[in-house]
Amino acid sequence: MIQIITGQTGEGKTKQMIELANERSRSLNGHIVYIDSTTQHRFALSHHIRLIETASFPLHSHDFFGFLCGILSSNHDTELVFIDELIQITHLGIDELALFFEKLKKLSDKYDVNFIVGASCSNQEIPASLLSYLVA
């Protein structure tokens, strides 16, 4: 399953994702990974959640998908991955999101991992093929 949370900067996407991650950490049997461009929110996340800060890695769109595969291959108990600030981390253009999410869907289905993704854009900017993933 993939869910996308959209909104402009300052609209509360990160807060919503952190609250959801903490809530899910109390009920999931597997592991949760929270990927962010900074460690600014490390104390807001439960200690049961693995925070990965991407600023120290030279990531772009095609690198990021391999990065996700590496995370999943290093821990087969990962059930849920939060990706905050996808566009900022990957430098993807809005027009490139459909291809990225197509690959992400295959990864999700193959390894039974759920992804919740935050993107700083409006619902109207999301490609039509991704509208079914929208949460907010």
Backbone hydrogen bonds, N-H to C=O, Kabsch-Sander energy under -0.5 kcal/mol:
donor,donor_aa,acceptor,acceptor_aa,energy
3,Q,115,F,-2.3
4,I,133,Y,-2.8
5,I,117,V,-3.4
6,T,4,I,-0.6
7,G,119,A,-1.0
7,G,121,C,-1.5
11,E,8,Q,-1.8
16,Q,12,G,-2.2
17,M,13,K,-2.6
18,I,14,T,-2.8
19,E,15,K,-2.4
20,L,16,Q,-2.2
21,A,17,M,-2.6
22,N,18,I,-2.7
23,E,19,E,-2.3
24,R,20,L,-2.7
25,S,21,A,-1.9
26,R,22,N,-0.7
26,R,23,E,-1.0
27,S,24,R,-1.2
28,L,24,R,-2.3
31,H,77,D,-2.6
32,I,48,H,-0.6
33,V,80,L,-2.4
34,Y,50,R,-3.1
35,I,33,V,-0.5
35,I,82,F,-3.3
36,D,34,Y,-0.5
36,D,52,I,-2.5
42,R,39,T,-2.1
44,A,41,H,-1.2
45,L,41,H,-1.1
49,I,46,S,-1.7
50,R,32,I,-2.5
51,L,49,I,-0.7
52,I,34,Y,-2.8
52,I,50,R,-0.5
53,E,51,L,-0.5
54,T,36,D,-2.6
54,T,52,I,-0.5
57,F,54,T,-2.2
59,L,57,F,-1.9
61,S,90,T,-1.0
64,F,60,H,-2.9
65,F,61,S,-1.2
66,G,62,H,-1.1
67,F,63,D,-2.2
68,L,64,F,-2.4
69,C,65,F,-2.1
70,G,66,G,-2.3
71,I,67,F,-2.0
72,L,68,L,-2.4
73,S,69,C,-2.4
74,S,70,G,-1.3
75,N,71,I,-0.6
75,N,72,L,-0.7
78,T,75,N,-1.3
79,E,31,H,-2.7
80,L,31,H,-1.6
81,V,114,N,-2.7
82,F,33,V,-3.1
83,I,116,I,-2.7
84,D,35,I,-3.0
84,D,82,F,-0.5
86,L,118,G,-2.4
89,I,85,E,-2.6
90,T,86,L,-2.7
91,H,87,I,-1.9
96,E,93,G,-1.8
97,L,93,G,-0.6
97,L,94,I,-1.2
100,F,96,E,-1.7
101,F,97,L,-2.9
102,E,98,A,-1.7
103,K,99,L,-1.9
104,L,100,F,-2.3
105,K,101,F,-2.3
106,K,102,E,-1.5
107,L,103,K,-2.0
108,S,104,L,-2.7
109,D,105,K,-2.6
110,K,106,K,-2.5
111,Y,107,L,-2.2
112,D,108,S,-0.9
113,V,108,S,-1.3
114,N,79,E,-2.9
115,F,1,M,-2.6
116,I,81,V,-2.5
117,V,3,Q,-3.1
118,G,83,I,-3.2
119,A,5,I,-2.5
121,C,119,A,-1.8
125,E,122,S,-1.2
126,I,122,S,-0.7
126,I,123,N,-0.7
130,L,127,P,-2.2
131,L,128,A,-1.2
133,Y,130,L,-2.0
134,L,131,L,-1.1
135,V,4,I,-2.9
136,A,4,I,-0.9
